[in-house]
């Protein structure tokens, strides 16, 4: 489970409208029949129009300054193992979203009129998407780049020959291009992977746009708060503040597991990813206590998530500390950062 929470920061200023983001989320519906489209929804409503989403989010910004975010984007990306537990990706993820937003609300260490925050206080709209495209920052594109650069050079050379600017053997250059296309290390359906290609397999995920202000447009609720859940004294009164990120991520996993009967491997847990970076000894001690099957699955999951593994990992904890910790830590930091708002 990968969850990212980001403010709608564009450049050095915050956008004053959610329209651009909402239009972006509507793009997947282009070219689809009406019954195939995915619509916005919230805690109680379905098939909400993009226009209504923009109106509701943009109209819920009372007393926010120009440089303060007006809304936050939450992207929830279940793993392929988690997606396999779903019977109907759209309806199941919609049901999960509504439970998840209860976890989101209770992760605020805030009160409204003397009571804890609940999901009724959160103004949000969500949309399920089923496709992902390969980005220019993906490792497959980066590792294919030397081949892409050479292919571009050869194509430019062919155009120069065709325009009469230089002399050369076009057929030989075309064969060279064909060889480079075949030799590129990362392929998809027999073609060199490039930016913009659609990813294979089940890519279902959730986009949530959540207002910075509560549903009454009176209180500011920031999941990006720098304050941990705590109490401070203001004007001789104790005031609760902060958003418990660890609690939210951990509850998000538990809610998924409970909702769909998912048996989560230790390596998939948020706590494990955090311990991997913060306390490697604790991580590997827990890893080595797993059953043989669970341990094998853990290593498989770690490999799929981009964490580098060393062949023939020894079972001695002393050897593990010596051989593995330093070499894995860098990869783990990248993996954990990509799966959370920050630790």
N, C-alpha and C positions, 0 to 999 in steps of 0.2 A: 504494500500500500504506500503510494507516494502522494503526499499532500503539500501543495505550495500555497502560501498566502502572500499576496503582493498588493501594494497600493497601486492606483492607476497613474503612477508617475510617468509622464511623457517628457523626456528631456529635463530641463531645469525647472519647469513649471508643471502644476497639476492641471489636467483638463477640467474645464468647468462643466462638462457634460459627459454622460455615459454613452452617448449615441454611437461613437466610433467603436467602442468595445462591443456594444449590442449588435451592430451591423456585422462586425467580424464573426460573432457567434452564430449569426444567421446564414453565413456563407455556405455551410454544409447542406442547407436545404435547397440550394440552387439546382435546378434540373430534376428535382424529385417530384413524384406525384404527391398529392395532398395527404393521402393515407400513409405515405412513407416518411413524411416530415416529422421532425422532433420539435416540440413547442416548449416555450418557457413555462415553468410551473413554480409554485411556492408551497408553503406549508399546507395550504388548504385549497388552492386552485390549480386547474390544468388549462392547457391551451391558452395561455396568456400571450397577447400580442407584443411584438417588439416595441411598438409605439407606447403601450402602457408601461412597459418596463422602464423605458427612458423617462417618461413622465413621472413615474413614482420615485425613481432613484434621484433624478435631478431636482424634484420638488421636496426632497427630504434632507436639506442641507443647511437648516437654520443656524445662523451665527458661526458657520465655519469660515475660516479665513481663506484667501485665495491660494495660499501655499499649503493648505491642509488637504489631505486626500478626502474626496467626497464619497468614495466607495472602495471596497477591497474585492479582489478577485481570489477565489479559492478554487484550485484545480485538484480534483481527487482522481487519482489514477490507480485502480486496482491492478494487481499483478496478473499475469496470465493464469496463475494457479488459482487466484481468488475468482477470476472471471469464469473459470470452469465450474464453479459452484452455482452459478446463476442459471435459472430456468428460462428467464426472459430478460435480456440485458436492460431494455428500456424500463420496464415496469419494476424490476427488482432494484435497479439503481435509483429510480425515483423514490421507492419506498425507503431505501437506505439513506438517501439524502435527507429525508424528513426526520429520520432518527438522528442522523449526524448533526443536524442543526440544533437539536436539543442538547447534544454534547457541547456544541459551540457556545450556546447561551450559558450553560452552567459553568463554563471555563472562565467566565468573567468574574473577577472578584469585586463585583459591584452590586449595589442595591438601588432599586427604584422605588421611591415612596416606602422605604423600610422593608422591602421584600427582595429576595434574590431574583436575578434576571432569569426569564424563561423564554422559550421559543416564540411566544406571542410578542415579545419585545423586539424581535429581530426582523427587520425588513430586508428580504432577500428574494432573488429570482434565480432559478437554476435551469440548466439545459443539458441534456444528454447528447454526447457526440460519439460516433462510431468509427471515425477515421482519424488517422494521424499521418502527417507527411514528414519525410526525412528532412532534417534541418542542416544548414551548412555547418553547424557546430558539431554535428554527430560524428563520432570517430570514424565511421565508414566513409563519409565524405572527405574528412581530413586525410585519411590514409590513401584514398583514391586520388587526391589532389595532384601529385606529381604526374600521374597518367593523364589527368584532365588538362593540365598545363601543356604537356607535350602534344596532346591531340589538338588543342587550340592552335598551337604554333604550326602544326602540319596543315590544318585547315586554312590558316591564313596564307601559308605558302602555296597551297593549291589555288586559292583565289587570285594570288599574284600571277601565277602561271596562266590562268584562264583569261586574265585581263591583259596579258602580254607584257607585264612589267619585268618578268624574269623568265628564264627557260628552266624546264625540269620535266621529270617523268611523273605525271599525275597518277598513273596506275600504281606505280611503286609506292607513292605516298599514301594512297588509299589503302593498300595492303598493310602498310605500317600502322595506319590508324586502326584497322580491323584487329591487328595483333595486340595493340595496346588496349583496345576495348576488352579483348578476351583475357588479357593478363592482369587487369586491374584486380586487386585482392578481394574486393567486396562486390558481389553480384546479386541481383534480384531478378528471378525469372529469366536468367541468361543475359541480363543487361547490366552494365556497369552502374552501380548505385550513384545517383546524383541528387542534389538538393531538389525537393519538391515531389519526389516519388512517394506514392502511397505505401505505407508500411503494411506488411502481411499480417494475417491472423486477426484475432479479436482485439480491437483497439478501443473498445468502449471506455469512456471516461466521463467525468462530470465537471461542468463549469458552473460556478456559483458567483453571482454578483451580489454583494451584501453592502447595504448602506452603512456609512460611518455613524449615522445617527440612529437612535432607536425608532421604533414604529410610531411613537408619539412626536418625533422630531424635536425632542427636548434634551436628550442625553447623548453624549458622545461615547461610542463604544468602539475602541480601537484594538484589533487583534495584533497590531504591530506595536503596541505599547512597550516602551523600554522598561517599564516598571514590572517586576515580578509581582505575583499576588501578595499584597501586603496592606498594612494600615498606616496612615499618616495622620498627623494632627493638623487641621486647618481651621482657623478661626475658633480655636478652643474645642473643636469637635473632631472625633476620630472618623476618618473617611477611608473606606475601602477603595482600592484601585488595582489596576493591572489585569493581565490576561495570562492564565496558566497554560502555556504552550504544551509543556510535557503532558499535562492532564488531558488536553484536547487530543493530541496524537495517540495517546494510549487508549483513551475511550473510543476513539474512532475505530481502532482495531477490534476492541472488545465488542463494540456494537455490530460490526460486520460479522464477527465470528458467531455471535448469538443469533443474529438475524438469519444467517444462511447455514448455520451448523458447520462452520469452517474450522478445521483443526490446524491451527497456526504453528508452523515450525519455529523453533527458537530464533533462527537466523532471520526470520521475517519480521520480528518484533521491533518496534521503535526503540525499546530499551536496549536490545542487543546492538542495534546500529550505533546508539549513543555510547554504550560501553566500549564498543570496538575502538572508538577514538579516545574517549575519556579514561577508560580503565581496561586496557588490553588484557591484563592478567585475569581480571574477573570474567571477561568475555571468553577467553580460551579455556578457563577452568570450567565454565558452564558448558561450553561446546564439547569438551572431552567427556563430560558426564552423560551425554546423550546416548541413546541406544544406537546400534550400528546403522539401522535404517534411517533414523532421524539425523544421524551425523552425515550420512551420505547425501541426504536431501539438503542438509544445511550447506554443504560444500557446493552442491549444484546451484542452489539459490545464490550463494555468494559469487560464484562465477558468472551467472547471468546478470547480476547487478553491477558488474564491472569491477568487482574487488579482485585484485590479482592474487592467484593462489600459487603456492610452491609445491611441486610434485613430492610425493613421499613425505608428507608432513609427519614428523616424529611424534610419538605419544608422550614423551617426557616433557613435563612443564618447563623444566630448565632449558631444554633444547628449543622448545617453542618460543620462549622468551628471547633466546639468543638469535635464532634463525629467522623468525617470522615478524615479530612486532614492528621493527623499523621499516621493513620492506612493504608491509601491508598498510601502514598507517596513512600514507599519502593517499592511496586509493580509497581508503575508508572515509577520509575527510570529504572527498569529492562526492561519494555516494550519499553520505549523511546530509550534506548541504543541499543536494538535489531533492531530498525527500522531506524537507521541513522548512519552516520560516526562519530557522536558525536556532542554534543551541547555545 
